[in-house]
Amino acid sequence: MKTEEIIHNFIDDDVLSFEPVGEGHINDTYAVTSAAGKFICQRLKSTMDAGKLLHNFELYSEAFRAERLFFPDWIRNREGKYFLTDDNGDNWRMYPLIDGDILSAPLEEDTLYACGEGLAKMHIILSKMKGKPSAVYLGLRNLKSFYDEYSKLLSGVGFVEERRDRELEAIIESKVADMLAVVPAEQAPVHGDPKLSNILFRNGKVIGFIDMDTVMLGSKLEDLADCIRSCCVTDGRLDKEAAQRIADGYASTIGTAVAPTELKRAFDKICFELAIRYYTDAVSGTGHFKEHYSGYRLEKARTLINTTWDK
């Protein structure tokens, strides 16, 4: 089944163009231009549970619509379903393109503050969902799960020996006990991947979020820390003033002060966890993240393992 045939299962309009877009690590995404408008068409990773995706979509879509925050609002295909399964068993979906801007770091001071405000608004909206989200990515934000997977790989077979970095592995072992001790008390609905490329802006304000497949129960503080990592880190170094602007914007909207020590610990844990995930992918040769170029995942792991709040 060709991509254009899949698109026509969702819309009847003439397709003027479609082309791959974005830097997503998981799904394959296409920008579609038709006679009637613009859309996003995605082929989902085969391991993603369509039932859980639909369950979460029905929860957050109702909450987002009520508060007028934009999100990927899926459209139904000819059979009245949100997903179309192709000949390879992969699920596809489509939604109208949202008229918003995806910005790049570094951000202006006011935009950093607005970013924090937007993240807090999203957390408030998610808290109004009429049910609990299901974890599509089992183990996401579970450092012990990722560390166990990493340890199992290195103690068995299936890894690529020539890609191993013994120095990086030594850093992991020196830090892991301290990082495993960072256990957030809260369990609230969160985005799960609030990086800058998943935040939509218009006129300096946050108008919506995309890539909602990671919505889950988790730590709002770790969501904030992950957003800061995406917006305020350059070449492995954190801009603390920029991070504080995001935290200030978040606190002003959520109505609760952000404890500096707890945010620092959450930030270090997020970077450490990502380092393990990228390194596991790098030495296994397969996994969660795409290898955008040869050595990409190993390079990311090396940078992240050395990215800390105080460095």
N, C-alpha and C positions, 0 to 999 in steps of 0.2 A: 504494500500500500504506500503510495507516494505521499510526500508531505502535502502537496496541494490538494490531493484527494481527501486527506484527513481534515484539512482546513475547511473544505466544502461540506464536510459533515456537520460543521458548526455554523457556518454562514453560507447564504445563497449568493452573495454578491460576487462580482468579478474580482478575482485576486490580481492586483496590479504588480505586487512584488512580495517576496518573503525572503528573509536572510537571517543567518545566525547573529545573535547579539549577546552582549553581557559577558561577565567573567565568572558566572556561577560555577561553583565547584561540583554541583550535584546533577542538576537537570540540564537538558539541551533546550535552549530557548530561541525562538524565532520571532522577529518583528514582521507583522503582516500588514500590508496596506491594501485595502479593498476600495471599491467604489463608494462604500458607505462610511468608511472610517478606518481607524487603525486598531490593531489587536496584538495581543501576545499569545503565541501558541507554544506549549511546552510538552516535551516528552519526559515523563517522570522516570527516575531511577527504578529499575525493575523490583528492587527489594522494598519499595515503599508500599505500605498497606493502604489501599484505596479506601477501605472501610473506615479506618481511623482518620484519614484525611477528610473524608466527607463529614464524619461526626464533628470534627473540630471546626470545619468550615461553617456548618450550620449554627454552631455556637457563636463564633466570633463575628460572622457576617451580620447577624441580628444586632449584636452589641455595637458594631462599628457603624452600621446604618443609622441606628438611633442617635448616635453622637456626631454623625456627619464627618467621620474621618475616613479617608479613602483607603482602599485595600483591593487586592485582586478579586474582583467579583465575577466568579466563573459563569459562563453561559452554557446552556444545555444544547446538546447535539440533536440530530434529527430523531433519535429514539427517546428524547426527553431526559437523557442522562448527562451527568457532568463529565464523565470520562468516556473516551473511545479507545478500545483495545485494538491494536494493529495486529498484523499477521505474526509478529514476533512475540506477542504477548505484552508489549509495552503499552502503558496507559498515556493518553494525550488529553490535554485540556486547553481551553481558550478563555480569555477574558479581554474586555476592552482596555486599550492602553490608557493609562492615567496621565493626564496633562500635568506633569510635575517635573521638577528638576532633581537629578541625582548629582550631588556635589562631590568634590574631591578635597581631601585634606591638603594643606592646612586651611581651617575655616576662620572667618572673621570672628572677632570677639562676640558680637551680637548674635551671630549664627550659632556659635557654640552654646550660648545661653538658651537660644530657641530650641536647639537640639535636645538639651536636657528637659526643657518644658514639654516637648513633643513626646519624649520617651515616657515621662511621668503620665501624660494624658493617656497614652496607650495602655499603661498599666492599670489606670483607673477604669478605662473602658473594659479591659479584659476581666477585671474583677466583677463586672456586672453580667458576665455570661451566665446563662441559666443551666449550668452544668459544668462538670469538670472535663478539661481536655484530655485526650489520650496521647501518650507519647508515641509519635511516629518513629522517631529515632531512639530506640531503647538504649538506655545508658548515657544519653546526651547529658552533659554537665555532671557526669558521675566519674570523678577522677579515678576512684578505685577500679572501676570497670575497665577503663582505658589502660591503667597501669597493669592490671592483671593480663589483659590481652597482649600488651607489649612484652611482659615477662615471659608469658607462654611462648610467644614467637621466638624470642632469643634463646630459650632453653630447649627448643625443639628443632624442627626442620621447616623449610619453606621460606627462609629469608635469603636475601642476596648478600653474601659475605662481603663482597668488594664494596658495598655501599655503606657498611657499618662505620660509625664514628665513635671510637672508644672514648674519646674525650667527652663527647656529648653524653654518652651513657654514664660516665662517671659523675657528671653534673646532675643527671637525673637521680642517681642513687643517693647523692649527697643532700638532695632537696626533698625527696618524695615523702619522707616521714612528716616533715613540717607542713607540707602542702596537704597531705591527707588529713591533718588535724583541723583544717579549715572547713568546718561543717556549718553551713547556714541553717539557722533555726527555722526560718520561714519557708513555707511552701505555698506559693501563689501562682496564678496564671501569668506567664511571661512569654515574650516573643521567642527567646531561645537563640536568636542570631541577629541582634540589632546593630549590625555593622552599618557603616555610612552608606554603602551601596544599596541598602535595603530601606533607606529613609528618603521620603519624597518631600521636597521643599517647594515653596512658591513665595516669592517676594520676601525671602528671609525667614519664613515660618514653616514649620513642619505641617504638611497637609495629609500625610498618610504613610503607610508602611507596606512593603511588598515582601515576598518570600515568607509567607505565613505558615509554611509546612512544619516549622520547628516549634510552634505554639505548644506549651507544655506547662506542667506544674514545676516550679523551680524557684530560684532566688532572684528577687528583683534587684538586689545589690549586685549580683553577678551579671545580670543583664546590663546594668549601668556600667559596670567595670568593662564589659566586653565592648560596649559602645565607645567608651573612652579609649580603649585599646585601638579601635578602628579609626577614631578621629584625631587622636592626639599623639600618636607614635610615628616618628620618622627615623628610619635607619636604626631601629631597635632602641631609640631613646624617647622617653615620655616627656612631653611638654606639660609640666605640672600646673602651670597657670591656665593653660587651655583646659586641662582636666578639671580644674576647680570651677571654671565657668560652666561646664556641663553639669557638674554636681550642684552648683548653685541654682541653675535653671530647673533641675530636677526637684530639688528640695522646695523651691518656691511653689511648685505646682502640686506636689504630692502632699505637702503640708507637714512633712517630717524632716528634721535635719539629718544629713548623711554623716555618720561617724567616720572621721578621717582614717582612723586605724583600721576599721572594718573594711572600708573601701580599698585601702592599700592591700590588705590581705586578699580580698576578692580579686583584685587586679593581678596580683602575682600568681594566684592560683589559675586564673583563666589563661594567662600566657603559658604557664607551665603545662597545663592540660593540653593546650593546642600543640605545644612542642612535642609532647609524647605522641599525639595523634598523627602529626605530620611525619614524625620519625618512623613510627610503626608502618605507615604507608610506604615510606621511602625504602625501608629495608625489606619489606615484603614484596614490593613490586606491584601490588594491587591494593585496593582499599577505597576509602571514602572520598578523598580529594583527587581532583584531576591533576595530572602532571602536565602543566601548561608548557613547559619546556624541559629538556633533559636536566635533571638535578634540582628542579623547582622545589619539590617537597622536602628534600634534604636541606636545601638552603633556608626554607621557611623554618624548619625545626631548629637549625643553628641560631637563627636570629631570635626566635621566640624564647628559647631556653635562657637567653641572656637578657631578655627584656623584663625588667622589674621596676617597681615604683620608685625605688631609691637610686637606681643606677643612672 
